[in-house]
Amino acid sequence: MNFFRGVMGGQAAGPQPSGAETIQKLCDRVASSTLLEDRRDAVRALKSLSKKYRMEVGTQAMDHLINILQTDRSDSEILGYALDTLYNIICNDEEEEQDESEDAVTSIPVSGKHKNVSIPDENAQKQADDLGAQFTDTFIQDPEHVTLLLTLLEEFDFHVRWPGVKLLTALLKNQGVQLQGIILVSPMGVSRLMDLLADSREVIRNDGLLLLQQLTKSNAAIQKIVAFENAFERLLDIITEEGSSDGGIVVEDCLLLLLNLLKNNSSNQNFFKEGSYIQRMKPWFEVGDDNSGWSAQKVTNLHLMLQLVRVMVSPVNSPGATASCQKSMYQCGLLQQLCTILMATGVPADILTETINTVSEVIRGSQVNQDYFASVNAPSNPPRPAIVVLLMSMVNERQPFVLRCAVLYCFQCFLYKNQKGQGEIVATLLPSTIDANSISAGQLLCGGLFSADSLSNWCAAVALAHALQDNLTQKEQLLRVQLATSLGKPPVSLLQQCTNILSQGSKVQTRVGLLMLLCTWINNCPIAVTHFLHNQENVPFLTAQISENLGEDERLVQGLCALLLGICIYYNDNSLENYTKEKLKQLIEKRIGKENFVEKLGFITKHELYSRAAQKPQPVFPSPEQMLFDHEFTKLVKELEGVITKAVHKSSEEEKKEEEVKKTLEQHDNIVTQYKELIREQDAQIQELKEQVDSMSSQKEQMQTTITQQLSQIQQHKDQYNILKLKLGKDNQSQSNSQGDGSQVNGLQTEELTQLREEVEELRKQHSLLQTQLGDKDAIINTLRSEAAQTAEGTAGSGSDNTELLKELEALRTQVQSQSAEISQLKTERQDLLRRAEAGPSDAVDSSDGSLDAAKMADLESRLAAQTSETERLKEEASSLSKGRSELEQQLASATSTVAILQTEKAKLQTEVQESKKEQDDLLMLLADQDQKIHSLKQRLKDLGETVEDEDDLDARDQTDEDEDEEDEEDED
């Protein structure tokens, strides 16, 4: 440290050390000094020398500087000096040193004394690019150095983070591909760099934008990672904060980074669209009424914004993605905003040109957007369609060349896959639709087609060709167009006028444009071919042009003439006798030669401008003279060149065979069509059958569900049955164990069985009696119905008799209800008996229960008898009521209500009778089970050796006892 703080003294005598020697001593100090302050001063000195002695510092000090980055992480000042030094030796940009503390003269300690040494420029400045690439290769030889640099970027200290950002940017500029690979495999490498956008210090944030620009160049993997690190949201927020198009250089950097992320990256484009970021672009294009005084930065920003829109709808993107973006731009109002700029005044020419190109690609191939563009009007008086205004600029030779190209591109995009628009353009040329008071698109195209400006001729011809592209109807309609050439002469067709101008030997550009129009017009249109051949001068002109040996400039015209003549052969329907396919081929063979014809046809694709035009739809030419080919026409040439060559070389026999093959193919096509229709019908039938199968499958599933439920219920019933059976088995086992009481139990069972049979017999009698009573009541109800009908037809009676009848009917209803209650009571008692029967032989032991049942049976019989007498009495009363009903009137309504009440009670009685029958059936089932149980008990007793008498034996013995009793009585008499 004292060495660096030596006493300021005069210059030492002797030779001054060279720059390399000084740098070597400083490197030794950095490597050997133990004090941090000494190392810091040495690194600061190296930084001051790194600009002038870039080679020496880079070769001698780089390893020491990297070592400082690794070991002195705790001192931000020395880290900043080291990073600045590395930046100075790696960066290729010539920048002025900003640090005022370092001057041209640097104090350097030499031999223990502090001396002022003026370092001369010993080495000539070498090529900056070579030096930067060399030092960058040295730095990234070890990938850990890049990882160390990424780690240092996490430091929040300004003196570390900012130099680190600049150094990494310089490394990416020099060796971008290698460094991208290292960062891509580094853990969280891209995420660390994305954090720079969130830095509150604008200097670091802005340099972070430059760093990400270099990082994302031509690397789809890194572009995806950056996009999914929420880059779109952050960049759009920065653009908004900075003032959108009115912002400064930061907005430009953000837009350049967005272009890097989106261009040729379908994944990021889809993510941008799905994230609704297209909607956030609309405010960028909101311009005011006063568009004067645009700054250069605003022009640059808006130009990049328009490019960003074009990236999303570029023709090179997939058709589905482009259509989706076009739809979003229309729905959010972005297209409308662009059309507003298009029609605004005071917009700079380059912005207007780029806006036209942008609108072109937003509407290209989108029917909805094309229809909207057709409805846009310019703010003029009277209002004119935007298409007309643009075409006026295209055919105006005073307009800038790039603007005219942009208008042509816009018109092409408007007609691309837009048959409706094609029809509207052609309709403006037809005689029935021409309006003399207004300028139409067709009039402008015809004016440009026949003007003195060759560029206007070419643009108008190409625009008109796009109105006919792949549209047979419009090709035929255009044949009706008639032109008035001069006063006093008859009008000529547009087709004829084009060939007339072609034969007059105008400029090459004009002839190329007219030939492209004619080729597009008659292609795949036999009627147009016939019209063209009908003019006797056309074929000789074409053969003369093809057969001549002309210069390089005329070769393209010869090739296009050969293409036009070839189309006349290929699409010839032989309707003209003098110009059939065969005669045209003979003419070629005699006048030109087949090989020469094919060679001239190949001049088109061999032209240097052909491949340039075939690359992309937008017409981009460095100068008007090179504007010769249209993109769609190049596709037409590629399609027709091979088939025309074959058609020319074919003989008449081959053509006949080919026609036969065509007829056969047509027949096959008809057969295929029939089969297709049959297949469609079968598909419909199959679909119906599938629906039926689906419905039946659903029904089957429902039935299976029902069956499963029923099986589960059956299983439950089986389980209940097994439980009852097991319970019964236990009862039987307990009875068999008590052998001493077997005879008594058997006797009790027999008595119980007899008693139950008697009870069943009584219940049957009661059932019969109830059915009889029910029949009597039905008869009474029917009688009441008939009498009610007779009452409706009779005369009016006294009101008091009607009141008495109502009371008697009410009394009758009360009695019927009482009978129902008694029947319910009988039902309850019967159920009591059933429960006793189900109780089994164990309940039959008690003899007192038998006497109680007998008393109940007697009581039941007496009550049934009383009920029978009561029913008879009710019958008599009903009979007396029926006799007095003939004198009553207005009885129909009351009788009807009474009948309804009685019907309800009848239904209740019937329900009770049904329940009684069901319960009797249950009782019989129980009796059957009881018989089976008794039979099994007897069998067990027999197996145990007990004497058991059957019922027949008991009946016989009872009969014998009765006979003996009768004999005894006779003897006594």
Secondary structure, 3 states (H helix, E strand, C coil): CCCCCCCECCCCCCCCCCHHHHHHHHHHHHHHCCCHHHHHHHHHHHHHHCCCCHHHHHHHHHHHHHHHHHHCCCCHHHHHHHHHHHHHHHCCCCCCCCCCCCCCCEEEEECCEEEEECCCCCCCCCCHHHHHHHHHHHHHCCHHHHHHHHHHCCCCCHHHHHHHHHHHHHHHHHCHHHHHHHHHHCCCHHHHHHHHHHCCCHHHHHHHHHHHHHHCCCCHHHHHHHHHHHHHHHHHHHHHHCCHHHCCHHHHHHHHHHHHHHCCCHHHHHHHHHCCCCHHHHHHHCCCCCCCCCCHHHHHHHHHHHHHHHHHCCCCCCHHHHHHHHHHHHHCCHHHHHHHHHHCCCCCHHHHHHHHHHHHHHHCCCHHHHHHHHHCEECCCCCEEHHHHHHHHHCCCCCCHHHHHHHHHHHHHHHCCCHHHHHHHHHCCCHHHCCCCCCCHHHHHHHHHCCCCHHHHHHHHHHHHHHHCCCHHHHHHHCCCEECCCCCCCCEEHHHHHHHHHHCCCCHHHHHHHHHHHHHHHCCCHHHHHHHHHCCCHHHHHHHHHHCCCCHHHHHHHHHHHHHHHHHHHCCCCCCHHHCHHHHHHHHHHHHCHHHHHHHHCHHHHCHHHHHHHHCCCCCCCCHHHCCCCHHHHHHHHHHHHHHHHHHHCCHHHHHHHHHHHHHHHHHHHHHHHHHHHHHHHHHHHHHHHHHHHHHHHHHHHHHHHHHHHHHHHHHHHHHHHHHHHHHHHHHHHHHHCCCCHHHHHHHHHHHHHHHHHHHHHHHHHHHHHHHHHHHHHHHHHHHHHHHHHHHHCCCCCHHHHHHHHHHHHHHHHHHHHHHHHHHHHHHHHHHHHHHHHCCHHHHHCHHHHHHHHHHHHHHHHHHHHHHHHHHHHHHHHHHHHHHHHHCCCHHHHHHHHHHHHHHHHHHHHHHHHHHHHHHHHHHHHHHHHHHHHHHHHHHHHHCCCCCCCHHHHHHHHHHHHHHHHHHHHHHC
